[in-house]
């Protein structure tokens, strides 16, 4: 990775609403994070390169409450252990519930899905990435709102295998 490649990534991060960009190739791995004024930053164990200039003050992020289907009180991460399969984001990007604006959501609570079926789209660096289910079952919870930024490992869906 060359210095001009890193500079391009810094410019991309600076111009976007993302707070973090990860890039790796055969020889290098880099994570760039934009400083945001909220809770303490997470340590990822990878090389972290802070931005040279602080980002403009951002409004504090408010987490959207997770949707709980009727009849499943307390359904959440604590109860998801053995009962549900969590589908997580494989990358940093923006979550889209449908394939194009105005189209119906690809997946909703109650949708029966098959392994390999597209559940949502995550846009990362202007590339639309289809996220597929790795299990067949019924979607019990959609954990992210449309057009929301997600990070690696963010739980997107909880699916009851079946």
Secondary structure, DSSP 8 states (H G I E B T S, - for coil): --HHHHHHHHHHHHHSS-SEEEEE-SS-EEEEE---SSS-----SS-EEE-SS----------------TT-TT-SHHHHHHH-EEEE-SSSEEEESSSSTTS--S--TT-EE-TT-EEEEEEETTEEEEEE-SS-EEEEEE-S-TTEEE-TT-EEEEEEE-
